[in-house]
């Protein structure tokens, strides 16, 4: 009703309400490489399409005459009651959408009581984002998303920092031990990472800084010349076009040589493809925070996670960015939820584009649902206020859909909503 009233007063929404229009508006606001990185998926993008298509296949069967005049969207997650079943999915390199994007998106989440899952690939250190959230809502809920580095010391350091920064859970993303084959990015030279964006969690880390210093010392000792380690003018120009706002500062930074050592160190330590179930014990011993495994699509892996003492699983195919031809996350959800059988929360993402999608995911067994690309687009279009508006729209659509379906609370949502 707020939207209708604003319309009467002649005020238009800040961000397009329809998903396609939002993506289009974001595209106008972003550099080519920036948009390619956010919108792109693996291979022929069949899995990204399948995520959307899976939602289109489900049909809600409403029940009538059930007094839905008051409705409760809250859910309990890790011992805390949350006002909605929504999370902000971790998205790396948000500065491609807007400078200061990590803090802006997290502040919007904080204002609405939505946990923000802070990406390991953020452009601002987690401590700064946590402080920005506290300025909106003291103690606002944040979780830390970890990419398991090949440096165990770095894993331990990141987790320790997350605890100190007040993060409430560690989300370990398991589908990115190799970076997916993404033609849109490859066609543009993989600009974000090859030019050092999205590595602030690393460059702000004392263990990582030590690794960079070692690398610089090694390359000096081996007589490596500046010519070999400096970026080409074309690379600087391309990098600066992504960071349109401060190209001068950037050029100076790149010339110093140290950022390149940082990028190379990052590429070395980013992931550990040799990781196995046995390694989880290392993390379990180091933190008392709940551990969520993100990227679980097979029921046997969900059972294995429970055996390993994991506190939650997140059904996700990374928005189709990793394996082309991978199962749609929504299609994998029911079997994982059945295997988990209510013992731990089942989180979900990949393809959620509105409140009705949230309801469908809940009906198929999700406890809570993470919003991904749409908030990055809203950030590009209208910054913090844009993300807040997108999230409020999603909550409003969920609330309306719940009531129209004949339900009074998220807790009542089950497979019967889909006529099953
Ligand atoms: C992601 N995702 C992601 N996941 C993660 O665990 N750590 C990360 O740093 C990132 N970074 C990232 C960047 C971009 C640009 C995108 C689009 C996605 C995956 C993200 O958390 C989530 O799984 C997907 O976004 C869900 O798909 P949709 O709904 O956005 O299509």
Boltz pocket constraint, residues with backbone or C-beta under 6 A from the ligand:
constraints:
  - pocket:
      binder: B
      contacts: [[A, 37], [A, 38], [A, 39], [A, 40], [A, 89], [A, 90], [A, 91], [A, 92], [A, 93], [A, 119], [A, 120], [A, 121], [A, 122], [A, 145], [A, 173], [A, 294], [A, 316], [A, 317], [A, 318], [A, 319], [A, 320], [A, 321], [A, 349], [A, 350], [A, 351], [A, 352], [A, 370], [A, 371], [A, 372], [A, 373], [A, 374], [A, 376]]
      max_distance: 6.0
